[in-house]
Amino acid sequence: MQKIKSLMTRQGLRSPQESVHDLSPIESFRIPTKEDLRELREEPTDPQAQQEIINSIEEVYFSNDSFDIVKYELERLPPVLSLQELEEYRDKLKQQQAAVSKKVADLILEKQPAYVQELERVTSLQTGLQLAAVICTNGRRHLNIAKEGFTQTSLGLLANQRKRQLLIGLLKSLRTIKTLQRTDVRLSEMLEEEDYPGAIQLCLECQKAASTFKHYSCISELNSKLQDTLEQIEEQLDVALSKICKNFDISHYTKVQQAYRLLGKTQTAMDQLHMHFTQAIHNTVFQVVLGYVELCAGNTDTKFQKLQYKDLCTHITSDSYIPCLADLCKALWEVMLSYYRTMQWHENHDQDEAAAVSSVSDGSNVIGTEENSFDRSYVKKKLEHGLSRIWQDVQLKVKTYLLGTDLSNFKYDDFIFVLDVISRLMQVGEEFCGSKSEVLQESIRKQSVNYFKTYHRTRLEELRMFLENETWELCPVKSSFSILQLHEFKFMEQSRSPSVSPSKQPASAISTTVTLFEQYCNGGNPFEIQADSKDDETEDVLASNGYESDEQEKSAYQEYDSDSDVPEELKRDYVDEQTGDAPLKSISRETLRSRKRSDYNLNKVNAPILTNTTLNVIRLVGKYMQMMNILKPIAFDVIHFMSQLFDYYLYAVYTFFGRNDTFESTGLGLSSSRLRTTLNRIQESLIDLEGSADPTGTLTAAEERKEKVPSPHLSHLVVLTSGNSLYGLAERVVATESLVFLAEQFEFLQPHLDAVMPAAKKPFLQQFYSQTVSTASELRKPVYWIVAAKAIDYEQMLLLMANVKWDVKEIMSQHNVYVDALLKEFEEFNRRLNEVSKRVRIPLPVSNILWEHCIRLANRTLVEGYANVKKCSNEGRALMQLDFQQFLMKLEKLTDIRPIPDKEFVETYIKAYYLTENDMEHWIKEHREYSTKQLINLVNVCLGSHINKKARQKLLAAIDDIDRPKR
């Protein structure tokens, strides 16, 4: 390449760089001269040989221009130089150089025309560039003239105007920033005024404005501050939302909801609200119970505050239990009422919003409407679901409180008050969310069964004490007396009477028109009324039965005005003290005597016959029904215990007045099989016959006996052996008829008991009524039979009949003396019966049974007397008929009983004397009501008159056949 350059230099050619100075530098070269070309052509021209020489050149010579050939060759010299070798190597290099030069020269010569042509084009380009330079110079000169003459002045004015506009915008921004910085004060004022929607609206507007000017560094800090303020507003809004749980305020809640809607957190607000309600329930019950516990503890020790609610409930004392329960329910009612009013607000708000949407339905805001509709649906479902959750929390808190104290030793009225409060609470639950309050029912059922067993055991012992101290005197009540007049049965009367105000109705009288939430929505508390209702319990049960209130009875009692206090004394002693025979000791003899005279006058109006003990049992039944009515899950237990009260009273009356093995063995059927079965059942299930001391008894036996009551004993003040008093007839009438009256009251209460009795247990109730209550009137027969058996001297009549001669030969026209003696006995019986009726009204069924018993015994005594006759003629039989007819005729004047009992019994026996042998045999087989002795005597008396010995043997054999099954 250097050689080529040197050749070009020698030719004297200038490179384009030398001729055109404006072009970029180009490496100068020259065209080989003719001499050079000739020299090159003198070299060997063999192309192949020349190519071999070129190929023998080392690769390193083809590397790049920076390669130092001289240095390379010098470094290749051997350590020992040889001139010959050097010359040979030099010639080789020259050959290689010559070959290359020749090759280059050939190539140059080959491309020379193209080179010349290109060089001409370069020259032409140089000329064009020079012309362009001249045009640019002229253009720049003209632009400079335009700039100085026009553009600089006009555009300066425009730039200043633009700068002015930018400064005006900046001033507005600065004023807005100043306003934004002052919003903190206004936000604080609005929060103090509880204007949450306004505060949030202002804060959101400020945030929007701040985002517009976020390119200012001061605004970025303000934006952060506004976000903190918004979070602070949300916190205060959450606190405001929590206040709704205890005291709902419409305007306050409306503001809170509007605020949450502006934030777009309606659903979040509802979630928070339910959490606050749950927390409110927990905090409320804890604070109420804690307050009472600390009050009762009497010190300021804070250890109670660290206790769990469950443990705290166990520290409530018996005295503070009821007021604490009432306050607990009041507080929980406020929470539930707030929730109820919250739901009301949402229902009304949804209706108003739906109406507004329907009135403006232009389709321009469909997305927003759908979103609001979704929010409303979510809120509605959340509120409905929250009802059961909140009620469940309430139930669990009250259950924990209920089970934290043993109520078995509470007074009855206190326990009834507890039941009444819980019943009202369950009514609230049913109205609140339709719940049956299983948790509350189960907890109160446990307490009730536990309490009731203890209570019933005590009442049975008291009833035994009453019965053993009862003198079976009449308790004076007016003729219109009804158990509904007793305080214990007021709940039944109120529940049926629409005139009673709802505020005075107990929990059982659920209003069908106005719910408790509607009634107390704007004020008041349903649990405050319960506390006030206790004042009614001081009402005098018998005061409403005072005789002075009945105009028809005033004249009968004017002289006994002082006796009007007696019922009140009786009532007070029985109900408030329940001290057995204390009522009798508290009444003077004069009062008792005047009361007996009053009772005699009371016969005209047929006042109920009952004793103080009967009244006490009825009161107990009322109390039991109160508990059962309030708490239906223990209905079976209560009714079972209630039946035991009646069973024990029935058994006591029978034991005192009706048990007499001598008369029961007569076979007269005085006690029906049903009555005997009932008495045996009562004795086995309820009566402790072994006594209290039995150290050898097993644990099971001891447990069974714990449920039983010792058999009662008749008071020694009651005398049943005096003939003047008809063997205690007055006491027997009072006892038996009071039992019948008690049975009537049970019959009256049957529909009420049946309504609350579980379906599975109804057979027990039906059996109790069919086998026990209905047998009360059957006790009259054995009780009054004893009086009838002793009131008339039947033995004396037998002796008088034995002295009569019956084998007379002529028909007599005069009856025998024994008939007059018997009639005198009946007249005396009638007189003494009237005497007794002056003390105690004897009801018609009682007098009928007494007369029936006496007549039946008299007739059977007549048959027995006729059966003792050894000899008798036809005329004697006619005399028997005459005597009996005389007896019947006189007797019908003394009694109204028709027909005369056992009349056919006597007449049939007398007429059997005239029967033939065959007829008599048939008659004997049909009339088994006569004793064997009476039948045998009939056959023996007929012997010789119209029956022979053979016929006698046959008839005696027939009698023996009849008698054999009896043995």
Buried (B, 14 or more C-beta within 10 A) or exposed (E): EEBBBBBBEBBEBEBBEEEBEEEEEEEBBBBBBEEBBEBBEEBEEEEEEBEEBEEEBEEEEEEEEEEEEEEEEEEEEEEEEEEEEEEEBEEEBEBBBBBBBBBBBBEBBEEEEEEEEEEEEEEEBBEEEEEEEEEEEEEEEEEEEEEEEEEEEEEEEEEEEEEEEEEEEEEEBEEBBEEBBEBBEBBEEBBEEBBBBBBBBBBBEBBEBBEEBEEBEEBEEBBEBBEEBBEBBBEBBBEBBBBBBBEBEEEBBEBBBBBBBBBEBBBEBBEBBBBBBBEBBEBBBBEBBBBBBBEEEEEEEEEBEEBEBEEBBBBBEEEBBBEBBBBBBBBBBBBBBBBBBBBBBBEEBBEEBEEEBEEEEEEEEEEEBEEBBEBBEBBBEBBEEBBBEBBBBBBBBBBBBBBBBEBBEBEBEBBBBBBBBBBBBBBBBBBBBEBEBEBBBEBBBBBBBEBBBBBBBEBBEBBBBBBBBBBBBBBBBBBBBBBBBBBBBBBBBBBEEEEBEBEEBBBBBBBEEEBBBEBBBEEEBBBBBBBEBBEEEEEBBBBBBBBEEBEEBEEBBEEBEEBBEBBBBBBBBBBEEBBBBEBBEBBEEEBBEBBBBBBBBBBEBEBBBBBBBBBBBBBBBBBBBBBBBBBBBBBBBBBBBBBBBBBBBBBBBBBBBBBBEEBBEEEBEBBBEBBBBBBEBBBEEBBBEEEEEEEEEEEEEEEEBEBBBBBBEBBEEBEBEEEEBBBBBBBBBBBBBBBBBBBBBBEEBBEBBEEBBEEEBEEBBEEBBEBBBBBBBBBBBBBBBBBBBBBBBBEBBBEBBEEBEBEBEEEEEEBBEBBBBBBEBBEBBBEBBEBBBBBBBBBEEBBBBBBBBBBBBBBBBBBBBBBEBEEBBBBBBBBBBBBBEBBBEBBEEBBEBEEBBBBEBBBBBBBBBEBEBEEBBEBBEEBEBBBBEBBBBBBBBBEEEBBEEEBBEBBBEBBEEBBEEEE
